Amino acid sequence: MIFSKVTDLIGNTPVIQLPLTQADSRLYIKVEKNNPGGSMKDRMARNMIVAALKSGRIQPGGTIVESSSGNTGIGLALASIEFGLKFIAVVDHHAAQDKISIMQALGAEIRYVKGDYGENEVAVIERQRMAAEIASEISGAVFMNQSDNAANAGGYADLVREIVHQIGRVDAWVGCVGTGGSITGIAHGLKIHNPDTVTIAVEPEGSIVFGKPGKPYYQSGTGTPKGDTVGLVLDYSCIDYGEQVSDACAFETARYLARRFGLLVGGSTGGAIYKALELIGKGIIKGNVALVIADGGEKYLHTIFNEEWLKERDLTAPEIWDQLDNWFASSAILECKS
């Protein structure tokens, strides 16, 4: 097929199956980093803009303002080009520099929040406040507010249709939870196809989505930090299990997948895959287990794929590789090592 614009490339991403030692389970990973902006957020970003245009919230030539750790911002930058809109991204120090550079390359204006924040603290509250303020000061501007935007969750309907077509019955879905848009939209959609689908939402240790004590964390674009409020778009009723994963487990899993299978995935995806494997190993989920590569590791080469960066922050845990070896089929591991 030949397409006429880059946003036509959103969706229809491939699925890869990784071999497991558990004979009663299969692990399917949908490669959402193949979207043009490099993440699953391309889907919902465009959907939010289309919904706002249809409702009249945004007029042709208008300005979109959004708080983003990067991936949603990249998706909004792409869709803004398609619809002739201006885009202002409000970011903090927690956003990967490569993501900011991509937004700038796509024509986005970048505004940085100010404040004394630790390296592992996410300034979401200040980002959102600043984004709302900027939008209020510009004629024709709209703060997209992805955390409370219903079109966020609605942007994943096609992903659900695709994964069901690709693998058939989905017995369990494991996904990261940040604003709650992806886990809510996907979980609701999958349960329509199969009410028995078990849905697991994974947040970083230190996130407050499921009521546990908050603390700083390094995983980017996922979770809700201490002091912030969980977005209105998150529907807890469609989530069967809420799980937490440490930065070390998430990052070591991402590094393992790169070395063993040639898959470059981001840190939050590493955490989701670790939890999926752990729950399969405990027999909590089985059958066709599916998840996504939310974004690619190419955006984190200077952080989670940098040995020195990890050691300086005490984020290395080589014993996790032994556990991962036990969960993945040994024949595949030997083949990849040879």
C-alpha positions as CSV (number, residue, x, y, z in Angstrom):
1,M,0.0,0.0,0.0
2,I,1.1,3.6,-0.7
3,F,0.0,6.2,1.8
4,S,-0.4,10.0,1.4
5,K,0.6,11.2,4.9
6,V,2.7,10.0,7.8
7,T,-0.2,9.5,10.2
8,D,-1.6,6.9,7.8
9,L,1.3,4.8,9.1
10,I,-0.2,4.7,12.6
11,G,-1.4,1.2,13.6
12,N,-1.3,-2.2,12.0
13,T,1.9,-2.9,14.0
14,P,3.4,-6.5,14.0
15,V,3.3,-9.0,16.8
16,I,6.3,-11.1,18.0
17,Q,6.0,-14.2,20.1
18,L,8.8,-14.9,22.6
19,P,9.3,-18.6,23.8
20,L,8.5,-19.5,27.4
21,T,9.3,-22.4,29.6
22,Q,5.7,-22.5,30.7
23,A,4.0,-25.0,28.3
24,D,0.5,-23.6,29.0
25,S,1.3,-20.0,28.2
26,R,2.3,-17.9,25.1
27,L,3.8,-14.4,25.3
28,Y,2.7,-12.1,22.4
29,I,4.2,-8.6,22.2
30,K,2.7,-6.0,19.8
31,V,5.5,-3.8,18.5
32,E,4.0,-0.4,18.9
33,K,7.3,1.3,18.6
34,N,6.8,0.8,14.9
35,N,4.3,3.6,14.8
36,P,5.8,6.7,13.0
37,G,6.4,8.6,16.3
38,G,7.9,5.5,17.9
39,S,5.3,4.7,20.5
40,M,1.7,3.6,21.1
41,K,0.8,7.2,22.1
42,D,0.6,8.1,18.4
43,R,-2.8,6.5,18.4
44,M,-4.4,8.4,21.2
45,A,-2.6,11.7,20.4
46,R,-4.2,11.8,16.9
47,N,-7.6,10.7,18.4
48,M,-7.6,13.5,20.9
49,I,-6.9,16.1,18.2
50,V,-9.6,14.6,15.8
51,A,-12.1,14.6,18.7
52,A,-11.3,18.2,19.6
53,L,-11.6,19.3,16.0
54,K,-15.0,17.6,15.6
55,S,-16.3,19.1,18.8
56,G,-15.1,22.6,17.8
57,R,-12.7,22.9,20.8
58,I,-9.9,23.5,18.3
59,Q,-10.3,25.7,15.3
60,P,-8.1,25.4,12.1
61,G,-4.8,27.1,12.7
62,G,-5.2,26.9,16.5
63,T,-2.7,25.9,19.2
64,I,-2.5,22.8,21.2
65,V,-0.7,22.8,24.6
66,E,0.1,19.6,26.5
67,S,2.1,18.4,29.4
68,S,4.2,15.4,28.3
69,S,7.2,13.2,29.2
70,G,7.7,12.9,25.5
71,N,5.8,10.2,23.7
72,T,2.4,11.9,23.8
73,G,4.1,15.1,22.7
74,I,5.7,13.4,19.7
75,G,2.3,12.0,18.7
76,L,0.7,15.4,19.1
77,A,3.5,17.0,17.1
78,L,2.9,14.6,14.2
79,A,-0.9,15.1,14.2
80,S,-0.5,18.8,14.5
81,I,1.4,18.8,11.2
82,E,-1.4,16.9,9.6
83,F,-4.1,19.3,10.7
84,G,-2.1,22.6,10.4
85,L,-2.0,23.3,14.1
86,K,0.7,24.7,16.4
87,F,1.9,22.6,19.3
88,I,3.5,23.6,22.5
89,A,4.9,20.8,24.7
90,V,5.5,21.5,28.4
91,V,8.2,19.1,29.7
92,D,10.4,18.7,32.8
93,H,13.9,17.3,33.4
94,H,12.5,13.7,33.6
95,A,11.8,13.6,29.9
96,A,14.4,11.8,27.8
97,Q,16.4,14.4,25.8
98,D,16.0,12.3,22.7
99,K,12.2,12.7,22.9
100,I,12.5,16.4,23.3
101,S,14.8,16.6,20.3
102,I,12.3,14.6,18.2
103,M,9.5,17.0,19.2
104,Q,11.6,20.0,18.3
105,A,12.5,18.4,14.9
106,L,8.8,18.0,14.2
107,G,8.2,21.7,14.9
108,A,7.0,21.7,18.4
109,E,7.8,24.6,20.8
110,I,9.2,23.3,24.0
111,R,8.6,25.0,27.4
112,Y,10.4,23.7,30.5
113,V,9.0,23.8,34.0
114,K,11.1,25.5,36.6
115,G,11.7,24.2,40.2
116,D,14.1,22.3,42.4
117,Y,13.3,18.7,41.6
118,G,15.4,15.6,42.1
119,E,16.6,13.6,39.1
120,N,14.1,10.9,39.9
121,E,11.2,13.2,40.7
122,V,8.5,13.8,38.0
123,A,7.1,17.4,38.0
124,V,3.7,16.4,36.6
125,I,1.7,18.8,38.8
126,E,3.8,21.8,37.7
127,R,3.8,20.7,34.1
128,Q,0.0,20.5,34.0
129,R,-0.4,23.8,35.8
130,M,1.9,25.5,33.4
131,A,0.3,23.9,30.4
132,A,-3.1,25.1,31.5
133,E,-1.8,28.6,32.1
134,I,-0.1,28.8,28.7
135,A,-3.3,27.7,27.0
136,S,-5.3,30.3,28.8
137,E,-3.0,33.1,27.7
138,I,-3.0,32.3,24.0
139,S,-6.1,33.0,21.8
140,G,-7.4,29.9,20.3
141,A,-5.2,27.6,22.4
142,V,-6.5,24.4,24.0
143,F,-4.9,22.4,26.9
144,M,-5.4,18.8,25.8
145,N,-5.1,17.4,29.4
146,Q,-4.6,13.8,28.5
147,S,-5.2,12.6,32.0
148,D,-8.8,13.7,32.0
149,N,-9.5,13.5,28.2
150,A,-12.0,10.7,27.3
151,A,-10.5,10.6,23.7
152,N,-7.3,9.3,25.3
153,A,-8.8,5.9,26.1
154,G,-10.9,6.0,22.9
155,G,-7.7,6.1,20.8
156,Y,-6.9,2.5,21.4
157,A,-10.0,0.9,19.7
158,D,-8.0,0.0,16.6
159,L,-5.2,-1.6,18.7
160,V,-7.8,-3.9,20.3
161,R,-9.2,-4.9,16.9
162,E,-5.7,-5.6,15.6
163,I,-4.5,-7.7,18.5
164,V,-7.6,-9.9,18.5
165,H,-7.2,-10.4,14.7
166,Q,-3.6,-11.2,15.1
167,I,-3.6,-13.7,17.9
168,G,-7.2,-14.6,18.5
169,R,-8.4,-15.1,22.0
170,V,-6.5,-12.9,24.6
171,D,-6.5,-14.6,28.0
172,A,-4.5,-11.9,29.7
173,W,-3.3,-8.4,29.0
174,V,-0.4,-6.7,30.9
175,G,0.0,-3.0,30.4
176,C,1.6,0.0,32.0
177,V,-0.6,2.6,33.7
178,G,0.2,6.3,33.7
179,T,-2.7,8.6,32.8
180,G,-4.7,5.4,32.5
181,G,-5.8,6.0,29.0
182,S,-4.2,3.0,27.3
183,I,-5.0,0.4,30.1
184,T,-8.6,1.6,30.3
185,G,-9.2,1.7,26.5
186,I,-7.5,-1.6,25.8
187,A,-9.0,-3.4,28.9
188,H,-12.6,-2.4,28.1
189,G,-12.1,-3.3,24.4
190,L,-10.6,-6.7,25.2
191,K,-13.3,-7.6,27.7
192,I,-16.0,-6.9,25.1
193,H,-14.3,-9.7,22.9
194,N,-13.7,-11.9,25.9
195,P,-15.2,-11.1,29.3
196,D,-12.8,-13.5,30.9
197,T,-9.7,-11.6,29.8
198,V,-7.5,-10.9,32.9
199,T,-6.2,-7.4,32.8
200,I,-3.1,-6.3,34.8
201,A,-1.9,-2.7,35.2
202,V,1.7,-2.2,36.1
203,E,3.1,1.0,37.7
204,P,6.6,1.8,39.0
205,E,7.4,1.3,42.7
206,G,6.8,4.8,44.1
207,S,3.7,5.5,42.0
208,I,0.4,6.1,43.8
209,V,-2.1,4.7,41.3
210,F,-3.0,1.7,43.5
211,G,-2.7,3.5,46.8
212,K,0.8,2.5,47.8
213,P,3.2,5.0,49.4
214,G,4.8,7.4,46.9
215,K,8.5,7.9,46.3
216,P,10.7,9.0,43.5
217,Y,11.3,6.7,40.5
218,Y,13.2,6.7,37.2
219,Q,10.8,5.0,34.9
220,S,9.6,7.5,32.4
221,G,6.1,8.1,31.0
222,T,4.3,5.8,33.4
223,G,2.8,5.9,36.9
224,T,1.5,8.8,39.0
225,P,4.0,10.5,41.3
226,K,3.4,11.4,44.9
227,G,1.5,14.6,45.2
228,D,-0.4,14.2,41.9
229,T,-3.9,12.9,41.4
230,V,-4.8,9.9,39.3
231,G,-6.4,11.0,36.0
232,L,-10.1,10.8,35.5
233,V,-9.6,8.8,32.4
234,L,-8.5,5.7,34.5
235,D,-11.3,3.3,35.1
236,Y,-10.3,0.9,37.9
237,S,-13.4,-1.3,37.3
238,C,-11.8,-2.8,34.2
239,I,-8.5,-3.7,35.9
240,D,-8.2,-7.1,37.6
241,Y,-4.8,-6.7,39.2
242,G,-2.6,-3.7,40.0
243,E,1.1,-4.5,40.2
244,Q,4.3,-2.5,40.9
245,V,7.7,-3.1,39.5
246,S,11.1,-1.6,40.6
247,D,13.3,0.5,38.3
248,A,16.0,-2.2,38.5
249,C,13.7,-5.0,37.4
250,A,12.3,-2.8,34.6
251,F,15.6,-1.6,33.3
252,E,17.4,-5.0,33.5
253,T,14.6,-6.7,31.6
254,A,14.9,-4.1,28.9
255,R,18.6,-4.7,28.7
256,Y,18.1,-8.5,28.7
257,L,15.6,-8.3,25.8
258,A,18.1,-6.3,23.7
259,R,21.0,-8.7,24.3
260,R,19.0,-12.0,24.1
261,F,16.4,-11.2,21.4
262,G,17.6,-8.0,19.7
263,L,14.5,-6.1,21.0
264,L,15.1,-2.5,22.0
265,V,12.3,-1.6,24.4
266,G,11.8,1.3,26.8
267,G,12.0,1.0,30.6
268,S,8.3,0.9,31.2
269,T,7.9,-1.9,28.7
270,G,10.7,-3.8,30.4
271,G,8.7,-3.5,33.7
272,A,5.5,-4.8,32.1
273,I,7.3,-7.8,30.5
274,Y,9.0,-8.6,33.8
275,K,5.6,-8.6,35.6
276,A,4.0,-10.7,32.9
277,L,6.7,-13.3,33.2
278,E,6.5,-13.3,37.0
279,L,2.7,-13.7,37.0
280,I,2.9,-16.5,34.3
281,G,5.5,-18.2,36.5
282,K,3.2,-18.0,39.5
283,G,0.3,-19.4,37.5
284,I,-1.8,-16.3,38.1
285,I,-2.2,-15.8,34.3
286,K,-1.8,-18.3,31.5
287,G,-2.8,-19.0,27.9
288,N,-2.4,-16.2,25.4
289,V,-0.7,-13.3,27.3
290,A,-0.4,-10.1,25.3
291,L,1.3,-6.7,25.9
292,V,2.9,-4.0,23.8
293,I,6.3,-2.5,23.3
294,A,5.0,0.9,24.3
295,D,8.1,2.7,23.0
296,G,11.6,1.7,21.8
297,G,14.8,1.6,23.7
298,E,16.4,3.9,21.1
299,K,15.1,6.8,23.1
300,Y,17.0,5.7,26.2
301,L,20.5,4.8,24.9
302,H,22.1,7.4,27.2
303,T,20.3,6.2,30.3
304,I,19.0,2.7,30.9
305,F,21.3,1.2,28.2
306,N,24.3,3.0,29.7
307,E,26.2,0.9,32.3
308,E,27.8,3.9,34.0
309,W,24.4,5.7,34.3
310,L,22.9,2.7,36.0
311,K,25.8,2.1,38.4
312,E,25.9,5.7,39.5
313,R,22.2,5.4,40.5
314,D,22.5,1.8,42.0
315,L,20.0,0.5,39.4
316,T,21.9,-2.7,38.4
317,A,20.7,-6.1,39.4
318,P,22.4,-8.9,37.4
319,E,20.6,-11.6,39.3
320,I,17.5,-10.6,37.4
321,W,19.0,-12.0,34.2
322,D,19.2,-15.5,35.8
323,Q,15.5,-15.3,36.7
324,L,14.6,-14.2,33.1
325,D,16.7,-17.1,31.8
326,N,14.5,-19.4,33.8
327,W,11.3,-17.9,32.4
328,F,12.3,-18.0,28.8
329,A,12.7,-21.3,26.9
330,S,16.3,-22.5,27.2
331,S,16.6,-23.5,23.6
332,A,15.9,-20.0,22.4
333,I,18.4,-18.6,25.0
334,L,21.2,-20.9,23.8
335,E,20.4,-20.0,20.2
336,C,20.6,-16.3,21.0
337,K,23.9,-16.8,22.9
338,S,25.6,-18.7,20.1
